[in-house]
Amino acid sequence: MKKTPPLPVVPPPFPAPFLQRLHALIGQPVTLTSAPDHLQRARRAVLSQSGTFVGHRRYVRGDDLRRIDWAAYARTGELFTKQLEQEERRTAALLLDLSPSLLAGLVPRRLFMLRVAAILGGLALVQLDGLTVLAPGAGELAVRSFAGAQALPSLLAHLQALPIAAVTPADAVAMVLRRGIPGRVHWLSDFAVPKDVERPLHALRRRGASVTGWLPELAADREVPSSGYVRVVDPETGEELVVPIDASFAAELRHQLARLAAHQDRLFAQAGAPLIRWRVPALDDVSVSAWLPIVARCAR
């Protein structure tokens, strides 16, 4: 049996210099929004730990066990959780793609995704009532909630502990929909196969979710060498292919990259959701100016 080679190693995402800058970034005078209708409907019904009973829904792994209706279980043999309502809490959610495809790049794209998650999550902890991190495929780590600026170290530890997991966009969004829409959803991914994203994205929008896509853009996404060789490695199997580059190959590669970007942009535009592309800085560039554009985009 052929032994599967180890996956590429992702450098530590939160070195000390980045942590020092992170506090400056999340302290910037910008406003991170929750759902866009928050100011117009300050008392919308949402799930909570206390309030008026409004019904049941089937239990989903990760739900608070204190909300299970054991009387309903005795009657039906099935687990249900109680739905309650209270004044709306201003929350945000991070939906993280843990796919092996994010290990692509000389410096894996996943590293930059985790750093953006730390910035977005830190802003939510400082400015909003709560943050939910959704990491489909991460097992017991798939759902975690945080609240308050003091939870930042716990959030960073959680992000760094997340595994590599291959989960389709449809399954990822299905998990979000089962749990309800936790405020604004920040979907962090490479959206590598746009056709797989289309239906899940529209499903979120139909359910009233306010979605923002975040796509870390590597130099290889926009800069194609005109000569030499390109080495392509499958991060899941370790198989590699070395291809010589000539003028026609380079032109075709530029064409395919442009088509991919246009398809991704079109999908989000049709769903009425922004897709934020941002050019990642160098691995060791943890200056505030290098990451400030991420914070600035949160205020738009």
Buried (B, 14 or more C-beta within 10 A) or exposed (E): EEEEBEEBEBEEBBEEEBBEBBEEBBEBEBEBBBBEEBEEEEEEBBBBEEBEEEEBBEBEEBBEEEBBBEEBEEEEEEBBBBBBBBEBBBBBBBBBBBBBBBBBBEBBBBBBBBBBBBBBBBBBBBBBBBBBBBBBBBEEBBBBBBBEEEBBEEBBEBBEEBEBBEBBBEEBBBBBBEBBBBBBBBBBBBBBBBEEBBEBBBBBBEEEBBBBBBBBBBEBBEEBEEEEEBEEBEBBEBEEEEEEBEEEBBEEBBEEBEEBBEBBBEBBEEBEBBBBBBEBBEEEEBEEEBBBEBBEBBEE
